Amino acid sequence: MSWQRKSLRRRLLLWLLGALAVISALMLFEVRSSATKAANEAYDRVLLGSALAIAERVVVVGDTLEVDVPYVALEMLTSAAQDRVFYQVIGPEKQFITGYNDLPVVSEEEIPINGAPLFFDANYRGDAIRVGAISRHLSGGRISTRFTVMVAETVGGRSRLIREMMTAAIVRQLVLIFVAGIVMWIGIGWGLKPLLRLEAALNRRTPSDLRPIEHEVPREVRHLIDAINDLMHRLEASFGAMQRFTSNAAHQLRTPLAAIQTQAELAIDETNPEETRKRLEHLSRSTKQTSRLINQLLSLARANQAGTTQIGESFQSPKIDLKRVCEQVTREFVPLAVDKDIDLGFESLNGPFSINGNRELIEEALKNLIDNALNYCPKGATVTVRLRNMQGKILLEVEDNGPGIVQSERSKIFERFYRSETRDDEGCGLGLPIVREIMECHGGAVEYRSGPNDSGSCFVLSFFDN
């Protein structure tokens, strides 16, 4: 199991306990330093006491120094660890007076002459020892000199004290980490309860229930809920478009398919070759109309799908050159225009014409407008595709000098499946609604304008110049 798929509670607990363990380790280092300092201070006071007791028994006898080492001076160094004790008294010029003559030597310059003690660590006969040394001045008889007293002991007692202090500290830290782990496990579980309630609420929903989530959740996951709500909104729009497409397809395909079936059955039963030919011609026209209808329905579905998301999210692709698109589409319709004896041309003014958008959808919109113009204009008419930049908008116009659209039908031409009652054509009433859907998903608009005396038509597609 990858780290990303592990339990959120477990991940939080591991992070918190890991940080707590690191802090505890740092604290234990500090505890060890403090324990070592405390143990040394306690044992060093005993060493100093022994050294002072021995120094008090140093006397001048003639021209020499003598010392009667008191038993109590060494007795006070005995401990439960059975540490061994060593001492040494040195006169002027490192003259050995009594004690252990092979103890580590310390120079007189290192020992403060103001009576302050000197403590240091050393090795003696294979054991680690702690040494305390003091220097005193003594006058009597015919001499006046300084002497040094050193008292040492092995470090078993103080090491044992440090271990006991460290053990107690480690136990306390482990207990703290254990208790903190239990508290954090319970606390994190309590903090995650709103998410569990949210999960239960979502599990109770039906697949068709895409309402926004309105449960109270922690602030840290509020943005996640907003993103889910936005996704549900887009899914609802997408499902709605799919349902509309399914309904429209079923409604519109039922009639032409029934007509095709009827014509095919009549052609099969017909014995007159001329009548059979007429049936087959009618069947061919119905098939072409059905094919056009299917293509239009698919284009409408694509436009609806593109419109279910925000424009800023849909079109992050590089900008497209609208002029090049218009030239290409217009060029494709030139052969059809020549066959219909219609003058089809393209002109552009005041560029540039770069926009963010879906090239295929824009081509589909322009094809619908040019196709409508060529279908409804008589021979000898003129159809012009025009591109211009005006007041921060790019205008794509398809203008003709044909019969135009009567006033009573202009408010209905962008409705789905609306077909003019004054024209005998094989359209399916989806061309202009497709154009409107495509422009809406691009954040633009489509507008119909009539020519002088209500003759001719001009469809204007408005794009924001970006």
C-alpha positions in Angstrom: 0.0 0.0 0.0 1.4 3.4 -1.0 1.8 6.2 1.5 -0.9 8.2 -0.2 -3.5 5.5 0.3 -2.9 4.9 4.0 -5.3 6.0 6.6 -5.5 9.7 7.2 -5.7 9.1 10.9 -2.7 6.9 10.8 -0.7 9.3 8.8 -1.5 12.2 11.1 -0.7 10.0 14.1 2.7 9.0 12.7 3.6 12.5 11.8 2.7 13.8 15.3 4.3 10.9 17.2 7.4 11.2 15.0 7.7 14.9 15.8 7.2 14.2 19.5 9.8 11.4 19.4 12.4 13.8 17.9 11.6 16.4 20.5 11.9 13.8 23.3 15.3 12.7 21.9 16.5 16.2 22.0 15.2 16.6 25.6 17.0 13.4 26.6 20.3 14.8 25.4 19.6 17.9 27.5 18.7 15.7 30.5 21.9 13.7 30.2 23.9 16.9 30.1 22.1 18.2 33.2 22.3 14.8 35.0 26.1 14.7 34.3 26.5 18.2 35.6 24.4 17.5 38.7 26.2 14.2 39.6 29.6 15.9 39.1 28.7 18.8 41.4 27.4 16.5 44.1 30.4 14.1 44.0 32.9 17.0 43.5 31.8 18.5 46.8 32.7 15.3 48.6 36.1 15.2 46.8 36.7 18.8 47.9 35.7 18.0 51.5 38.2 15.1 51.6 41.0 17.3 50.1 40.3 20.1 52.6 40.4 17.6 55.5 43.8 16.2 54.3 45.1 19.8 53.8 44.3 20.7 57.4 46.6 17.9 58.6 49.7 19.0 56.7 52.3 20.5 59.2 55.9 21.7 59.1 58.4 19.6 60.9 61.8 21.1 60.8 62.6 21.7 57.1 60.0 19.3 55.8 56.3 18.9 55.4 54.5 16.0 57.1 50.9 14.9 57.0 48.8 12.6 59.1 46.0 11.6 56.7 42.7 11.3 58.7 40.7 8.2 58.2 37.5 10.3 58.0 38.8 12.1 54.9 38.8 8.9 52.9 35.8 7.4 54.6 33.5 10.1 53.3 34.3 9.0 49.7 33.0 5.5 50.2 29.7 4.8 48.3 27.4 2.0 47.4 29.2 1.5 44.1 32.4 0.6 46.1 34.4 3.2 44.3 38.2 3.1 44.9 39.8 6.2 46.5 43.3 7.6 45.8 45.1 10.6 47.2 48.4 12.4 46.9 50.2 15.2 48.7 53.0 17.0 46.8 55.3 19.7 48.3 57.4 22.3 46.5 59.0 21.4 43.2 56.7 18.4 42.9 58.2 16.7 45.9 56.2 13.6 46.8 55.1 13.6 50.4 52.5 10.8 50.8 49.8 8.9 49.0 49.9 7.3 45.5 53.0 8.6 43.7 51.8 7.5 40.2 48.6 9.6 40.2 48.3 11.9 37.1 50.4 14.9 37.6 49.0 18.4 37.5 51.2 21.5 37.2 51.1 24.2 39.8 50.1 26.8 37.2 46.8 25.0 36.5 45.7 25.1 40.1 44.3 28.5 41.2 46.4 30.1 43.9 43.4 31.7 45.5 42.3 28.5 47.1 39.7 27.5 44.5 39.7 23.8 43.7 40.5 22.2 40.3 38.5 19.2 39.0 39.3 17.1 36.0 38.9 13.6 34.5 41.7 11.2 33.9 42.6 7.5 33.6 44.5 5.6 36.3 45.5 2.0 36.3 42.9 1.3 33.5 40.0 3.0 35.3 38.3 6.3 34.7 38.7 8.6 37.7 37.7 12.0 38.8 40.4 14.1 40.4 40.0 17.1 42.7 43.1 19.2 43.6 43.7 22.2 45.8 46.8 24.3 46.6 47.6 25.8 50.0 50.3 28.0 51.4 52.0 26.9 54.6 54.5 28.7 56.8 56.3 27.5 59.9 59.7 27.1 61.4 62.3 28.1 58.8 60.2 27.5 55.7 57.3 29.1 53.8 56.0 27.1 50.8 53.0 25.8 48.9 51.7 22.3 48.7 49.1 20.5 46.6 46.6 17.9 47.7 44.9 15.7 45.2 42.0 13.3 45.9 40.6 10.9 43.2 38.0 8.3 43.0 36.7 6.0 40.3 33.5 7.2 38.6 31.3 4.1 39.1 29.0 5.9 41.6 28.4 9.0 39.6 27.9 6.9 36.4 25.3 4.9 38.2 23.5 8.0 39.4 23.5 9.4 35.8 22.1 6.1 34.5 19.3 6.2 37.1 18.4 9.7 36.2 18.4 8.9 32.5 16.3 5.8 33.0 13.7 7.7 34.9 13.7 10.4 32.2 13.3 7.8 29.4 10.5 6.1 31.2 8.7 9.5 31.6 9.1 10.3 27.9 7.9 6.9 26.8 4.8 7.2 29.1 4.3 10.7 27.7 4.5 9.5 24.0 2.2 6.6 24.8 -0.5 8.7 26.5 -0.1 11.4 23.8 -0.6 8.7 21.1 -3.8 7.5 22.7 -5.1 11.1 23.1 -4.2 12.0 19.5 -5.8 8.8 18.2 -9.1 9.6 19.9 -8.9 13.3 19.1 -8.2 12.7 15.4 -11.0 10.2 15.2 -13.3 12.8 16.8 -12.1 15.4 14.4 -12.8 13.2 11.4 -16.4 12.4 12.4 -17.8 15.1 10.2 -16.2 13.3 7.2 -17.6 10.0 8.3 -21.1 11.6 8.5 -20.5 13.1 5.0 -19.6 9.7 3.7 -22.7 8.1 5.1 -24.9 10.9 3.6 -23.3 10.4 0.2 -23.8 6.7 0.3 -27.5 7.2 1.0 -27.9 9.3 -2.2 -29.2 7.8 -5.4 -27.1 8.0 -8.6 -29.5 10.7 -9.9 -29.2 12.9 -6.8 -26.6 15.6 -7.7 -27.7 18.2 -5.3 -24.9 20.3 -3.7 -23.4 19.0 -0.5 -24.6 21.2 2.4 -23.2 19.3 5.4 -21.1 21.1 8.0 -17.5 20.1 7.6 -14.2 21.4 9.0 -12.7 24.4 7.4 -9.7 22.5 6.1 -12.0 20.4 3.7 -14.4 23.2 2.8 -12.5 23.8 -0.5 -12.8 20.0 -1.3 -16.6 20.2 -0.8 -16.8 23.3 -3.0 -14.9 21.4 -5.7 -17.2 18.4 -5.4 -20.2 20.6 -5.6 -18.8 22.2 -8.7 -18.2 18.8 -10.2 -21.8 17.8 -9.3 -23.1 20.9 -11.0 -21.2 20.1 -14.2 -22.3 16.5 -14.0 -25.9 17.6 -13.7 -25.5 19.9 -16.7 -23.8 17.1 -18.6 -26.6 14.5 -17.7 -29.2 17.1 -18.6 -27.6 17.6 -22.0 -27.4 13.9 -22.6 -31.1 13.4 -21.6 -32.1 16.2 -23.9 -30.0 14.7 -26.7 -31.6 11.3 -26.2 -35.1 12.7 -26.1 -34.5 14.9 -29.2 -32.9 12.0 -31.1 -35.7 9.6 -30.2 -38.4 12.2 -31.1 -36.8 13.3 -34.4 -35.6 10.0 -35.7 -38.8 8.2 -35.2 -40.7 9.9 -38.1 -38.0 9.7 -40.8 -37.1 6.1 -39.9 -40.8 5.2 -40.2 -41.0 7.0 -43.5 -37.9 5.1 -44.8 -39.4 1.8 -43.7 -42.7 2.7 -45.4 -41.1 3.7 -48.7 -38.9 0.6 -48.7 -42.0 -1.7 -48.2 -43.9 0.1 -50.9 -40.9 -0.2 -53.3 -40.7 -3.9 -52.6 -44.4 -4.4 -53.4 -44.4 -2.1 -56.4 -44.4 -3.8 -59.9 -44.4 -0.7 -62.0 -40.7 0.2 -62.7 -41.5 3.9 -62.9 -43.3 3.9 -59.5 -40.5 1.8 -58.0 -38.0 4.4 -59.2 -40.0 7.2 -57.6 -40.2 5.2 -54.3 -36.4 4.7 -54.3 -35.8 8.4 -55.0 -38.1 9.3 -52.1 -36.2 6.7 -50.0 -32.9 8.3 -51.0 -34.1 11.8 -50.0 -35.4 10.5 -46.7 -32.1 8.7 -46.0 -30.1 11.9 -46.7 -32.4 13.9 -44.5 -32.0 11.4 -41.7 -28.3 11.4 -42.1 -28.2 15.2 -41.9 -30.5 15.1 -38.8 -28.1 12.6 -37.1 -25.1 14.8 -37.9 -26.9 17.8 -36.6 -27.9 16.0 -33.4 -24.3 15.0 -32.8 -23.1 18.6 -33.4 -25.7 19.8 -30.9 -24.6 17.2 -28.3 -21.0 18.3 -28.7 -21.9 22.0 -28.3 -24.0 21.1 -25.2 -21.1 19.1 -23.8 -18.7 22.0 -24.3 -21.1 24.4 -22.6 -21.4 22.4 -19.4 -18.0 23.7 -18.2 -16.8 27.2 -17.7 -15.1 28.9 -20.6 -11.9 29.4 -18.7 -11.7 25.7 -18.1 -12.8 24.5 -21.5 -10.4 26.4 -23.7 -6.9 26.3 -22.4 -5.5 25.3 -25.7 -3.4 27.8 -27.8 -5.3 30.6 -29.6 -6.7 29.9 -33.0 -6.6 32.2 -36.0 -10.3 32.9 -36.8 -9.3 34.4 -40.2 -7.7 31.1 -41.3 -10.7 29.2 -40.1 -13.1 31.3 -42.1 -11.0 31.1 -45.3 -10.8 27.3 -45.0 -14.5 26.8 -44.4 -15.5 29.3 -47.1 -13.2 27.5 -49.6 -14.9 24.2 -48.8 -18.3 25.6 -49.9 -17.1 27.2 -53.1 -17.9 24.1 -55.3 -21.5 23.9 -53.9 -22.0 27.7 -54.4 -20.8 27.3 -58.1 -23.3 24.5 -58.6 -26.1 26.7 -57.3 -24.9 29.7 -59.3 -24.3 31.8 -56.1 -21.4 34.2 -55.6 -19.7 33.1 -52.3 -16.8 35.3 -51.0 -14.8 36.2 -47.9 -13.4 39.5 -46.7 -11.7 40.6 -43.5 -11.1 44.1 -42.0 -9.2 45.5 -39.0 -7.3 42.4 -37.7 -5.9 40.6 -35.8 -8.5 37.8 -35.2 -7.0 35.5 -32.6 -9.3 33.9 -30.0 -9.4 31.2 -27.4 -11.9 28.5 -28.5 -12.6 25.1 -29.9 -11.7 25.2 -33.6 -14.0 22.3 -34.5 -17.1 23.9 -32.9 -16.4 27.3 -34.5 -16.1 25.6 -37.9 -19.4 23.8 -37.3 -21.2 27.0 -36.5 -19.8 28.7 -39.7 -20.7 25.7 -41.8 -24.3 25.8 -40.6 -24.6 29.5 -41.5 -23.1 29.2 -44.9 -25.1 26.0 -45.7 -28.3 27.8 -44.7 -27.5 30.8 -46.9 -26.7 28.6 -49.9 -29.9 26.5 -49.4 -32.3 29.5 -49.1 -30.8 31.9 -51.6 -31.9 31.8 -55.2 -29.6 31.6 -58.2 -27.5 34.7 -58.8 -27.5 35.7 -55.1 -24.4 36.8 -53.2 -23.2 35.3 -49.9 -20.4 37.1 -48.1 -18.4 35.9 -45.1 -17.0 38.9 -43.3 -14.6 39.2 -40.4 -13.9 42.5 -38.6 -12.7 43.8 -35.3 -14.9 46.4 -33.6 -14.9 48.0 -30.1 -13.1 45.1 -28.4 -15.1 42.4 -30.1 -14.4 40.2 -33.2 -17.5 40.0 -35.4 -18.0 37.1 -37.8 -20.8 37.9 -40.3 -22.5 35.7 -42.9 -24.6 38.0 -45.1 -26.7 37.3 -48.2 -29.1 39.2 -50.4 -31.7 36.4 -50.4 -35.4 36.6 -49.4 -34.6 37.0 -45.7 -36.8 35.8 -42.8 -40.3 37.2 -42.3 -40.8 39.3 -39.2 -43.2 36.8 -37.5 -40.6 34.0 -37.5 -37.4 35.9 -36.4 -38.1 35.3 -32.7 -38.3 31.5 -33.3 -35.4 30.8 -35.6 -33.1 29.8 -32.7 -35.5 27.3 -31.2 -34.7 23.7 -31.6 -36.5 21.8 -34.4 -38.4 24.9 -35.5 -38.9 24.9 -39.3 -40.4 27.7 -41.3 -44.0 27.1 -42.5 -43.4 29.4 -45.5 -40.5 27.4 -47.0 -40.4 23.9 -48.5 -37.1 22.5 -47.4 -35.6 19.4 -46.0 -34.0 21.1 -42.9 -34.3 19.6 -39.5 -34.5 22.9 -37.5 -31.2 22.4 -35.7 -28.7 24.5 -37.6 -29.2 27.8 -35.9 -29.8 26.3 -32.4 -26.4 24.6 -32.8 -24.8 28.0 -33.7 -26.4 29.6 -30.6 -25.1 26.7 -28.3 -21.6 27.0 -29.7 -21.5 30.8 -29.2 -22.8 30.5 -25.6 -20.1 28.0 -24.7 -17.6 30.5 -26.1 -19.0 33.3 -24.0 -20.2 35.1 -27.2 -23.5 35.6 -28.9 -25.3 35.2 -32.3 -27.6 37.9 -33.7 -29.8 38.1 -36.7 -30.0 41.3 -38.7 -32.2 41.9 -41.8 -31.2 43.9 -44.9 -32.9 47.0 -46.4 -36.7 46.6 -46.7 -36.4 43.3 -44.7 -34.7 41.6 -47.6 -31.6 39.6 -47.2 -30.2 38.1 -44.0 -27.1 38.7 -41.9 -26.1 36.5 -39.0 -23.5 38.1 -36.7 -21.3 36.0 -34.3 -19.7 38.1 -31.6 -16.4 37.0 -29.9 -14.7 38.9 -27.2 -11.2 40.0 -28.4 -8.7 38.1 -26.1 
